[in-house]
């Protein structure tokens, strides 16, 4: 049960990383917004306010789209938290910056070591909007064709089921709701460096 919860938590990142080879590109773009001021940053702040009612010390684990997004860059987010006091993972969904309630996803034990390696979203240089543009540009430069639908996720802590490091955006350009032919791009949220997965 615990592993199932963690797998669900990191689903997008696991799909993105599994069996992929790195193909770095030099795509670059001056970022147009700070992370705190973009859609995912504002949604994270809204989700934090909701989680304070459950556990004010809860640690944010990840920010991701709630599924395949038809509106790009995305504007609907799912934020995962870990409550060390309760030993549970919680999810807060935020639609157009309107947060829902904190949903208990079940009991999981995460170590202090896993929680210590944490990325501060508000210190990132590339928020969701700029990271998406970096990913789209990088895929185009690598000869790929960005689609009009995508999954997007950012780990804020090192999760045992994910190969992505904290502070890395993973953008998966999908064929509608199908993963057939999907292309994955990783964007470093501090440097903007783009890696296109083969």
C-alpha positions in Angstrom: 0.0 0.0 0.0 2.8 2.4 0.9 4.6 1.8 -2.3 1.4 2.2 -4.3 0.9 5.7 -2.8 4.5 6.7 -3.6 4.2 5.4 -7.1 1.0 7.4 -7.6 2.8 10.4 -6.2 5.6 10.2 -8.7 3.7 8.8 -11.7 4.5 11.5 -14.1 8.2 11.5 -13.2 8.5 7.7 -13.3 6.9 7.6 -16.8 9.3 10.3 -17.9 12.4 8.7 -16.6 11.9 5.0 -17.2 14.2 3.6 -19.9 15.1 7.0 -21.3 18.5 8.2 -22.6 19.6 11.8 -22.2 20.2 14.0 -25.2 21.1 17.5 -23.9 20.4 20.6 -26.0 21.5 24.2 -25.5 18.0 25.7 -25.7 18.0 29.0 -23.8 15.4 31.8 -23.2 15.3 34.7 -20.8 12.7 33.8 -18.3 9.7 36.1 -18.2 8.5 35.5 -14.6 9.8 34.5 -11.2 8.6 31.1 -10.0 6.6 32.6 -7.1 4.5 34.6 -9.5 3.6 31.9 -12.0 0.6 29.6 -12.0 2.2 26.7 -10.2 3.8 29.0 -7.6 0.6 30.7 -6.8 -1.2 27.3 -6.6 1.5 26.0 -4.3 1.0 29.0 -2.0 -2.8 28.4 -2.1 -2.3 24.7 -1.2 0.0 25.6 1.6 -2.7 27.8 3.2 -5.1 24.8 3.0 -2.5 22.4 4.5 -1.9 24.7 7.5 -5.3 23.7 8.9 -4.2 20.0 8.8 -0.5 20.3 9.7 1.3 23.7 9.5 4.7 21.9 9.3 3.8 19.7 6.4 6.5 19.5 3.7 5.6 20.0 0.1 6.8 17.0 -2.0 5.8 17.8 -5.6 3.7 20.0 -7.9 2.2 18.4 -10.9 -0.7 18.7 -13.4 -3.7 16.7 -12.5 -3.5 14.7 -15.7 -3.0 15.6 -19.4 -3.5 19.4 -19.7 -5.3 20.7 -22.8 -4.6 24.3 -21.8 -0.9 25.1 -22.1 1.0 26.3 -20.1 -1.0 24.5 -17.4 -3.2 26.2 -14.9 -4.6 23.3 -12.9 -2.2 21.7 -10.3 -2.0 18.9 -7.7 0.3 19.6 -4.8 1.5 16.7 -2.6 2.5 17.2 1.1 4.0 15.0 3.7 3.0 15.3 7.3 5.8 14.0 9.5 3.6 14.4 12.6 0.9 12.3 11.2 3.0 10.1 8.9 0.6 10.6 6.0 0.7 12.1 2.5 -1.9 14.7 1.6 -3.0 16.1 -1.8 -4.5 19.5 -2.5 -5.8 20.1 -6.0 -5.9 23.7 -7.2 -8.0 24.6 -10.2 -7.3 28.1 -11.7 -5.7 29.0 -8.3 -8.8 27.9 -6.3 -7.7 25.2 -3.9 -9.8 22.3 -2.7 -9.5 20.5 0.6 -6.6 18.5 1.8 -7.1 14.8 0.8 -5.5 12.1 2.9 -3.7 9.8 0.6 -2.6 7.3 3.3 0.2 6.5 5.6 3.8 6.5 4.3 7.1 6.7 6.1 9.6 9.2 4.7 13.0 9.7 6.3 14.6 12.9 7.4 17.2 12.4 4.8 14.7 12.3 2.0 12.9 15.4 3.3 16.2 17.3 3.9 17.1 17.5 0.2 14.3 20.0 -0.6 14.0 22.6 -3.3 12.5 25.9 -2.4 10.0 26.7 -5.2 10.2 30.5 -4.5 14.0 30.5 -5.1 13.7 28.8 -8.5 14.5 30.9 -11.6 12.3 28.9 -13.9 8.7 28.5 -12.8 6.1 26.4 -14.7 5.4 28.9 -17.5 9.1 29.5 -18.4 10.0 25.8 -17.9 7.2 24.9 -20.3 8.5 27.3 -22.9 12.0 26.0 -22.4 10.8 22.5 -22.9 8.9 23.3 -26.0 11.8 25.2 -27.5 14.3 22.5 -26.6 12.2 19.7 -28.1 11.8 21.7 -31.3 15.6 22.3 -31.5 16.2 18.6 -31.1 14.0 17.9 -34.1 10.9 16.9 -32.2 7.4 18.3 -32.6 5.8 19.7 -29.4 2.1 18.7 -29.1 -0.8 20.7 -27.8 -1.2 18.4 -24.8 1.2 17.7 -21.9 1.8 16.4 -18.4 4.1 18.5 -16.2 5.7 17.8 -12.8 8.3 19.1 -10.4 9.8 17.2 -7.5 10.5 19.4 -4.4 12.0 16.5 -2.4 13.9 13.3 -3.4 11.3 10.6 -3.7 12.3 6.9 -3.6 10.2 6.0 -6.6 11.5 8.8 -8.8 14.8 9.3 -10.8 14.3 13.0 -11.0 16.2 15.3 -8.7 14.5 18.1 -6.6 14.3 21.3 -8.7 13.8 19.6 -12.1 10.7 20.1 -14.2 9.6 17.1 -16.3 7.4 17.9 -19.2 5.8 15.1 -21.2 4.3 16.1 -24.5 1.5 13.6 -25.2 -0.6 12.5 -28.1 -3.9 13.7 -26.6 -4.6 11.5 -23.7 -2.4 8.7 -25.1 1.2 8.2 -24.1 2.0 6.6 -27.5 4.8 8.6 -29.0 5.1 10.9 -26.0 8.3 13.0 -25.8 9.8 13.9 -22.4 11.9 17.0 -21.7 13.6 17.8 -18.4 14.2 21.4 -17.5 16.5 22.5 -14.6 14.6 25.0 -12.7 17.7 26.9 -11.6 19.7 27.1 -14.7 17.1 26.5 -17.4 19.2 23.7 -19.0 17.1 21.4 -21.2 17.5 17.7 -21.6 15.4 15.9 -24.2 14.8 12.2 -23.5 15.1 9.7 -26.4 
